[in-house]
Structures are given as C-alpha cells and as structure tokens.
Amino acid sequence: MTSDGWVIWPRWLQFVLEADDAVPMAWVRGRLDDLEWWRALRYSAVSVVGIVITQTLLVGAHGVLGLAPIVANVAAVSVAALPVFLLNRAWVWQRSGRSSFRREVVPFWGFTLAGLALSTVAVAATASVTESTPLIAAANIGAFGVLWVAKFFVLDEVVFAAAAVTATSDDLTPATS
C-alpha cells in the first residue's frame, strides 16, 4: 500500500487496464475512490462461488461424464448463472423483492451470455488443440476473467445503481425479502 492509501497494482493488471488507452488507470482509480469496499469484496466472494460451481460442473461434465467441451461449458455456465445473479442481487447490492426484468435481469444475463460466448470460443479453441480437462477449465476461467472488472462496474453503476446503500464492512449479512 502506498502512503496515500492505494494498494499497489500488479504490473499485469495495470498493463491490461492501460492497453490501447481503453480504460485509463485514472478513471479506474477515480471509480475505486468512490467505491464502497464492502461491495467489491462481496462481489469477489460471489465470483469465487460462481467459479467453484462452474468449474465443478465443467470438470464433472467433461472430465467425468465425457460430454463434449463446448456442451459441458454451456451447461456449467448456464447452471451457475442463477445462483450468481441471486447472490449478487441480495448480498452484494442488498436488493430484495421483485427483480426488474429490464433494468436488472436483462443486463446481468447479457453479461452472462457475453461470458458464455467468450468462454465457449476459448474452450473450443483449447479443445481443438487438447482434450485436457484442466486446460479447458483454465480457458473458461480466463474468458470470464476478461469480463470480470467491466461487469462489476456495469452492475454497480447501471443494473443495481438505485440500490446504493450505506453499509460497513461489519455488515456482512445478506438482505432478506
């Protein structure tokens, strides 16, 4: 951590974020200044849950059941998406009650479908070279990793923006309906 309170960015992350000036670091740091850290930590925890579900299903479907890599990937991502949406909505952004289809469901599933498309391309490319289940699983994780940061900012600023709540890091209980 620097003297001004910033966590030192890993070199690879800074390179990715500054590549072709697509996302200037100043913009990211400005957003992180405004960010409530508890939300980012919860989002990260939900992402870990999603990775565990997806990878368990992907490895089981491909490595154990012998399904084709693309079929296994589509099934794993599709099944994992629902608990990830519900956890993000209730625990990360503290939303309860009925979901707005247009404002919450459509954008979330849009990112899920983008991740599915990107991961399917990555899995297919990997499967064309090797049938190695660990490498196919790594291709899936890598593809979703590309979208992970962008997805957080879109969920925070657009999808669940009206749900901004004040909470502390000690308040780690999920919202109830």
C-alpha positions as CSV (number, residue, x, y, z in Angstrom):
1,M,0.0,0.0,0.0
2,T,1.3,3.4,-0.8
3,S,1.4,6.4,1.5
4,D,-1.8,7.8,0.0
5,G,-3.7,4.6,0.8
6,W,-3.6,3.0,-2.6
7,V,-3.0,-0.7,-3.0
8,I,-0.1,-1.2,-5.4
9,W,-1.5,-2.6,-8.6
10,P,0.0,-5.7,-10.1
11,R,2.0,-4.8,-13.2
12,W,0.0,-7.1,-15.4
13,L,-3.3,-5.6,-14.3
14,Q,-2.0,-2.1,-14.9
15,F,-0.8,-3.1,-18.4
16,V,-4.2,-4.7,-19.2
17,L,-6.2,-1.6,-18.0
18,E,-3.9,0.8,-19.8
19,A,-3.7,-1.2,-23.1
20,D,-4.6,1.0,-26.0
21,D,-5.9,3.6,-23.5
22,A,-9.2,1.6,-23.5
23,V,-9.6,2.2,-19.7
24,P,-7.2,4.8,-18.3
25,M,-5.9,4.0,-14.8
26,A,-7.0,7.5,-13.6
27,W,-10.7,6.6,-14.4
28,V,-10.4,3.2,-12.6
29,R,-8.7,4.8,-9.6
30,G,-11.4,7.5,-9.5
31,R,-14.1,4.9,-9.5
32,L,-12.4,3.0,-6.8
33,D,-12.2,6.1,-4.7
34,D,-16.0,6.3,-4.8
35,L,-16.5,2.6,-4.3
36,E,-17.7,1.1,-1.1
37,W,-15.1,-1.6,-0.5
38,W,-17.5,-3.9,1.2
39,R,-19.4,-4.2,-2.1
40,A,-16.3,-5.1,-4.1
41,L,-15.3,-7.7,-1.5
42,R,-18.8,-9.3,-1.6
43,Y,-18.7,-9.2,-5.4
44,S,-15.4,-11.0,-5.3
45,A,-16.7,-13.6,-2.9
46,V,-19.7,-14.3,-5.1
47,S,-17.4,-14.6,-8.1
48,V,-15.4,-17.3,-6.2
49,V,-18.7,-19.1,-5.6
50,G,-19.5,-18.8,-9.3
51,I,-16.1,-20.2,-10.2
52,V,-16.4,-23.1,-7.9
53,I,-19.9,-24.0,-9.2
54,T,-18.9,-23.6,-12.9
55,Q,-15.6,-25.4,-12.6
56,T,-17.2,-28.3,-10.6
57,L,-19.9,-28.7,-13.3
58,L,-17.4,-28.2,-16.2
59,V,-14.9,-30.7,-14.9
60,G,-17.6,-33.2,-13.9
61,A,-19.5,-32.9,-17.2
62,H,-16.3,-33.1,-19.4
63,G,-13.8,-35.0,-17.3
64,V,-16.2,-37.5,-15.6
65,L,-19.2,-37.8,-17.8
66,G,-17.3,-37.3,-21.1
67,L,-19.5,-34.6,-22.5
68,A,-18.0,-32.5,-25.3
69,P,-16.1,-29.5,-24.0
70,I,-18.5,-27.0,-25.6
71,V,-21.6,-28.7,-24.3
72,A,-20.0,-29.0,-20.8
73,N,-19.1,-25.3,-20.8
74,V,-22.6,-24.2,-21.9
75,A,-24.3,-26.4,-19.2
76,A,-21.9,-25.3,-16.5
77,V,-22.2,-21.6,-17.2
78,S,-26.0,-21.8,-17.6
79,V,-26.5,-23.6,-14.2
80,A,-24.1,-21.3,-12.3
81,A,-25.6,-18.1,-13.6
82,L,-28.8,-18.3,-11.5
83,P,-27.2,-18.6,-8.0
84,V,-24.6,-15.9,-9.0
85,F,-27.4,-13.5,-10.0
86,L,-29.3,-14.1,-6.8
87,L,-26.2,-13.8,-4.6
88,N,-25.1,-10.6,-6.3
89,R,-28.6,-9.1,-6.1
90,A,-29.3,-9.9,-2.5
91,W,-25.9,-9.9,-0.8
92,V,-23.7,-7.6,-2.9
93,W,-26.2,-4.9,-3.8
94,Q,-28.7,-5.5,-0.9
95,R,-31.7,-5.8,-3.2
96,S,-34.8,-7.7,-2.1
97,G,-38.3,-8.1,-3.6
98,R,-39.2,-8.5,-7.2
99,S,-36.4,-8.1,-9.8
100,S,-36.8,-5.6,-12.6
101,F,-36.6,-7.6,-15.8
102,R,-35.5,-4.7,-18.0
103,R,-33.1,-3.0,-15.5
104,E,-31.6,-6.0,-13.6
105,V,-32.2,-9.3,-15.3
106,V,-31.6,-8.3,-19.0
107,P,-28.2,-6.6,-18.4
108,F,-27.0,-9.3,-16.0
109,W,-27.9,-12.1,-18.4
110,G,-26.4,-10.0,-21.2
111,F,-23.0,-10.2,-19.4
112,T,-23.6,-13.9,-18.7
113,L,-24.2,-14.5,-22.4
114,A,-21.2,-12.5,-23.4
115,G,-19.1,-14.5,-20.9
116,L,-20.7,-17.7,-22.2
117,A,-19.8,-16.7,-25.8
118,L,-16.3,-15.7,-25.0
119,S,-15.7,-18.8,-22.8
120,T,-17.2,-21.1,-25.5
121,V,-14.8,-19.7,-28.1
122,A,-11.9,-20.1,-25.6
123,V,-13.0,-23.7,-24.7
124,A,-13.4,-24.6,-28.4
125,A,-10.0,-23.2,-29.3
126,T,-8.4,-25.1,-26.4
127,A,-10.3,-28.3,-27.3
128,S,-9.1,-28.1,-30.9
129,V,-5.6,-28.5,-29.5
130,T,-6.1,-30.7,-26.5
131,E,-8.8,-32.6,-24.6
132,S,-7.1,-31.8,-21.3
133,T,-9.8,-31.0,-18.8
134,P,-7.6,-28.7,-16.7
135,L,-6.7,-26.7,-19.8
136,I,-10.3,-26.5,-20.8
137,A,-11.3,-25.3,-17.3
138,A,-8.5,-22.7,-17.4
139,A,-9.8,-21.4,-20.8
140,N,-13.2,-21.0,-19.2
141,I,-11.8,-19.1,-16.2
142,G,-9.6,-16.9,-18.4
143,A,-12.5,-15.9,-20.6
144,F,-14.7,-14.9,-17.7
145,G,-11.8,-13.1,-16.1
146,V,-11.6,-10.7,-19.0
147,L,-15.2,-9.5,-18.3
148,W,-15.0,-9.6,-14.5
149,V,-13.9,-6.0,-13.8
150,A,-16.2,-4.5,-16.5
151,K,-19.1,-6.5,-15.2
152,F,-18.7,-5.1,-11.7
153,F,-18.7,-1.5,-12.8
154,V,-21.8,-2.1,-15.0
155,L,-23.6,-3.9,-12.2
156,D,-22.7,-1.2,-9.8
157,E,-23.4,1.9,-11.9
158,V,-26.3,0.7,-14.1
159,V,-28.0,-2.5,-13.0
160,F,-28.2,-2.0,-9.2
161,A,-27.4,1.7,-9.1
162,A,-30.6,2.6,-7.4
163,A,-29.9,0.1,-4.7
164,A,-26.9,2.0,-3.3
165,V,-27.0,1.5,0.4
166,T,-24.7,2.6,3.2
167,A,-23.1,-0.3,5.0
168,T,-19.9,-1.0,6.8
169,S,-17.5,-3.9,6.5
170,D,-19.0,-5.3,9.7
171,D,-22.4,-5.6,8.0
172,L,-21.9,-8.8,6.0
173,T,-25.3,-10.3,6.3
174,P,-27.5,-10.8,3.2
175,A,-30.6,-8.8,2.6
176,T,-33.9,-10.5,3.3
177,S,-37.0,-10.4,1.2
